Amino acid sequence: MKYRIRILLLLGLSLGTMLVWGFSDPNTVNISTKFIPKWQVGDWWEVQVIKELPVLYGDKRGIEITRIVSLFKFEVIKIENIDKQPHYIIKVTDSTGNEWIDEYYILKIEKANFILKSLINIHVQKNERISLCQYDNDLGPIVFSQTVGNSIPFDFPIFIPIRILKKNINEVLTIKEEKSFRKEGLPEIKQRIEFKQSLHHEKLHRNLEVVLTTIENDIELKCIQKWEPGKPWWTEAKRVKGDEILSEAELIDYGHKGEKKER
């Protein structure tokens, strides 16, 4: 069984806008590109996701909180040309699957602009029946709705250029960039990127915080991510709806197939 589902919580970004971003002052440097992973085929990383669910045990026994831990392993399996553009093809497996269904995900991320273009969720049952759900993205940041799942660590930003003067590259500073993404018929997504640079233990310490916000069922749905240079994925992430924390996640390990990376 095959069917395609257009993701509702994403908004487009025109190619023209991307081209405008390409122009820059030669005396400045785009620091946001420092946080974009440079993957190679064979790179892998593991992300642990924790969510707490209330479980009702009858009227008299009340509600008990159950803690669910999921481990997702990402692997760059190939680079493939799609519409004449190279894309990273990443396979993601979830350790919380069951013995009757082999479930995995395929991410297609455009290499040039580092945009998540497609997410495919594949179920292969033991009787070889295949169920495939595909969520397509139109050049924009993406926040997955709760119907897709709170534990999947696939919300994805756009690395909007953050430019500073080259002479100030090693100064202690904080810079914020905000942008709204709109597309007819879809909820608005707001993205805020905050670059923080400080002297940490006498060494320069940099991180990028990305906050993606949209509205789902009249309630604010937010994904907060922290990216660090040299890491293959965000190092921490949290999904929040209203005042409720839906899930928290962290990067716990990474390396290259057959050989672990230096930490």
C-alpha positions as CSV (number, residue, x, y, z in Angstrom):
1,M,0.0,0.0,0.0
2,K,1.4,3.3,-1.0
3,Y,0.1,6.8,-0.3
4,R,1.5,10.3,-0.2
5,I,0.7,12.8,2.5
6,R,1.6,16.5,2.1
7,I,2.9,17.8,5.3
8,L,0.7,20.6,6.6
9,L,3.2,22.3,8.9
10,L,5.7,23.7,6.5
11,L,6.0,26.9,4.6
12,G,7.8,27.6,1.4
13,L,10.8,29.7,0.7
14,S,11.3,31.0,-2.8
15,L,14.4,30.3,-4.8
16,G,14.7,34.0,-5.5
17,T,15.0,34.7,-1.8
18,M,17.8,32.1,-1.5
19,L,19.6,33.8,-4.4
20,V,19.3,37.2,-2.7
21,W,20.9,35.7,0.4
22,G,23.9,34.7,-1.7
23,F,25.1,38.3,-2.0
24,S,27.4,39.5,0.8
25,D,29.9,42.1,1.8
26,P,33.4,40.8,1.3
27,N,34.4,42.2,4.7
28,T,31.8,40.0,6.4
29,V,31.5,36.2,7.1
30,N,28.4,34.1,7.2
31,I,28.8,32.3,10.6
32,S,25.6,30.2,10.2
33,T,27.3,28.0,7.6
34,K,29.8,27.0,10.2
35,F,27.0,24.9,11.8
36,I,26.0,23.0,8.7
37,P,27.2,19.4,8.9
38,K,29.6,18.3,6.1
39,W,28.4,14.6,5.7
40,Q,30.1,11.8,3.9
41,V,28.6,8.5,2.9
42,G,29.1,6.2,5.9
43,D,28.7,8.9,8.6
44,W,26.3,7.9,11.4
45,W,25.0,9.4,14.6
46,E,22.6,8.4,17.3
47,V,19.9,10.5,18.9
48,Q,18.0,9.6,22.1
49,V,14.5,10.9,22.5
50,I,12.7,10.9,25.9
51,K,9.0,11.6,26.3
52,E,6.6,11.2,29.2
53,L,3.1,10.0,28.7
54,P,0.2,10.0,31.3
55,V,-1.4,6.6,31.6
56,L,-4.8,6.2,33.2
57,Y,-5.2,3.2,35.6
58,G,-8.9,3.4,36.3
59,D,-10.9,6.0,38.2
60,K,-9.6,5.1,41.6
61,R,-6.0,4.5,40.8
62,G,-5.5,7.8,39.0
63,I,-2.8,8.7,36.4
64,E,0.7,7.5,36.3
65,I,3.5,9.0,34.2
66,T,5.3,6.5,31.9
67,R,8.8,7.5,30.6
68,I,9.5,6.3,27.0
69,V,13.0,6.3,25.7
70,S,13.7,5.9,21.9
71,L,17.0,5.6,20.2
72,F,17.3,6.7,16.6
73,K,20.3,5.8,14.4
74,F,21.0,7.9,11.4
75,E,23.3,6.8,8.5
76,V,24.2,8.6,5.3
77,I,23.8,5.7,2.8
78,K,24.4,7.6,-0.4
79,I,24.4,10.9,-2.3
80,E,21.8,10.8,-5.1
81,N,20.9,13.3,-7.8
82,I,17.2,14.4,-7.7
83,D,16.0,16.9,-10.3
84,K,19.7,17.4,-11.2
85,Q,20.6,18.4,-7.6
86,P,22.7,16.2,-5.2
87,H,20.8,15.1,-2.1
88,Y,22.0,13.3,1.0
89,I,20.0,10.1,1.5
90,I,19.9,9.2,5.1
91,K,18.4,6.0,6.6
92,V,17.0,6.3,10.2
93,T,16.1,3.3,12.3
94,D,14.3,3.3,15.6
95,S,15.3,0.8,18.3
96,T,11.8,0.8,19.8
97,G,10.3,-1.1,16.8
98,N,8.8,-4.5,17.3
99,E,9.6,-8.0,15.9
100,W,6.6,-8.0,13.5
101,I,7.3,-4.8,11.7
102,D,10.6,-3.5,10.2
103,E,10.2,0.3,10.4
104,Y,12.6,2.9,9.1
105,Y,12.8,6.4,7.7
106,I,14.5,7.9,4.6
107,L,15.5,11.6,4.7
108,K,16.3,13.4,1.5
109,I,18.3,16.6,2.2
110,E,19.3,18.9,-0.6
111,K,23.1,19.3,-0.3
112,A,23.5,22.8,-1.8
113,N,21.0,24.6,0.4
114,F,20.8,22.0,3.2
115,I,17.1,21.7,3.1
116,L,15.0,18.7,4.1
117,K,13.1,18.0,1.0
118,S,11.4,14.7,1.8
119,L,10.7,12.3,4.7
120,I,9.6,8.8,3.9
121,N,8.3,6.4,6.6
122,I,8.4,2.8,5.6
123,H,6.9,-0.2,7.3
124,V,7.8,-3.7,6.1
125,Q,5.7,-6.4,7.8
126,K,6.8,-10.0,8.1
127,N,4.3,-10.9,5.3
128,E,6.3,-8.5,3.1
129,R,3.4,-6.0,2.9
130,I,4.9,-2.5,2.6
131,S,3.3,0.6,3.9
132,L,4.8,3.9,2.8
133,C,4.1,7.4,3.9
134,Q,5.9,10.3,2.3
135,Y,6.0,13.9,3.6
136,D,7.2,16.5,1.0
137,N,8.7,19.9,1.8
138,D,8.6,23.0,-0.4
139,L,11.9,24.8,0.3
140,G,11.2,25.8,3.9
141,P,11.7,24.9,7.5
142,I,9.6,22.1,8.7
143,V,7.8,21.2,12.0
144,F,6.1,17.9,12.1
145,S,2.6,17.8,13.5
146,Q,1.7,15.6,16.5
147,T,-0.2,13.2,14.1
148,V,3.2,12.3,12.6
149,G,4.7,11.8,16.0
150,N,6.2,13.6,19.0
151,S,9.3,11.4,19.3
152,I,10.6,11.6,15.8
153,P,13.7,14.0,15.8
154,F,13.2,15.3,12.3
155,D,12.1,19.0,12.7
156,F,14.4,20.9,10.4
157,P,15.4,24.6,10.1
158,I,16.8,26.7,7.3
159,F,20.3,28.1,8.1
160,I,19.5,31.8,7.4
161,P,22.8,33.7,6.9
162,I,24.1,35.5,10.0
163,R,26.8,37.9,8.9
164,I,29.3,39.7,11.1
165,L,32.5,41.7,10.3
166,K,35.5,39.5,9.9
167,K,37.4,41.7,12.3
168,N,34.8,40.9,15.0
169,I,34.8,37.1,14.5
170,N,36.4,36.4,17.8
171,E,34.5,38.9,20.0
172,V,32.1,37.9,22.7
173,L,28.7,38.5,21.2
174,T,25.0,37.4,20.7
175,I,23.1,37.9,17.4
176,K,19.5,37.1,16.7
177,E,17.8,36.7,13.3
178,E,14.1,36.1,12.9
179,K,12.0,35.3,9.8
180,S,8.4,34.2,9.1
181,F,7.5,31.7,6.4
182,R,4.1,31.8,4.9
183,K,2.4,29.7,2.2
184,E,-1.3,30.0,1.1
185,G,-3.5,27.5,2.9
186,L,-0.9,26.5,5.5
187,P,-0.1,27.7,9.0
188,E,2.7,30.2,9.4
189,I,6.1,29.0,10.7
190,K,8.4,31.4,12.5
191,Q,12.1,30.7,12.8
192,R,14.4,32.4,15.2
193,I,18.2,31.8,15.1
194,E,20.3,33.0,18.0
195,F,24.1,32.8,17.7
196,K,26.0,32.9,20.9
197,Q,29.8,33.3,21.2
198,S,31.6,33.5,24.5
199,L,34.9,32.7,26.2
200,H,34.2,29.4,27.8
201,H,37.0,28.0,30.0
202,E,39.5,30.3,28.2
203,K,38.5,29.0,24.8
204,L,36.1,30.4,22.3
205,H,32.7,28.6,22.6
206,R,30.1,28.9,19.9
207,N,26.6,27.5,19.6
208,L,23.5,28.2,17.5
209,E,20.0,28.0,19.0
210,V,17.1,27.5,16.5
211,V,13.5,28.0,17.6
212,L,10.8,26.9,15.1
213,T,7.2,27.9,16.0
214,T,3.8,27.2,14.5
215,I,0.2,26.9,15.6
216,E,-1.5,23.5,15.8
217,N,-5.2,23.3,17.0
218,D,-4.9,26.9,18.2
219,I,-2.0,26.1,20.5
220,E,1.6,27.1,19.9
221,L,3.9,24.2,18.9
222,K,7.6,24.9,19.3
223,C,10.8,23.0,18.5
224,I,14.0,24.3,20.2
225,Q,17.4,23.0,18.9
226,K,21.0,23.7,19.7
227,W,23.6,23.2,17.0
228,E,27.4,23.1,17.5
229,P,30.2,23.3,14.9
230,G,31.6,20.0,13.8
231,K,28.6,17.9,15.1
232,P,26.6,15.9,12.6
233,W,23.2,16.9,14.0
234,W,21.8,19.2,16.7
235,T,23.2,18.4,20.1
236,E,19.9,19.0,22.0
237,A,16.3,19.5,21.1
238,K,12.9,19.9,22.8
239,R,9.4,19.9,21.4
240,V,6.9,22.0,23.4
241,K,3.1,22.5,22.9
242,G,1.7,25.3,25.0
243,D,3.2,24.7,28.5
244,E,3.6,20.9,27.9
245,I,7.0,19.4,27.0
246,L,6.2,16.7,24.4
247,S,9.7,15.3,24.1
248,E,13.4,16.0,24.8
249,A,16.3,14.7,22.8
250,E,20.1,14.7,22.6
251,L,22.9,13.6,20.3
252,I,24.6,10.8,22.2
253,D,27.1,9.3,19.8
254,Y,28.5,9.7,16.2
255,G,31.2,8.4,13.9
256,H,32.0,7.0,10.5
257,K,31.1,3.4,9.4
258,G,34.0,1.2,10.6
259,E,35.8,4.0,12.5
260,K,34.6,6.3,15.3
261,K,35.3,10.0,15.0
262,E,37.6,11.9,17.3
263,R,35.7,13.7,20.1
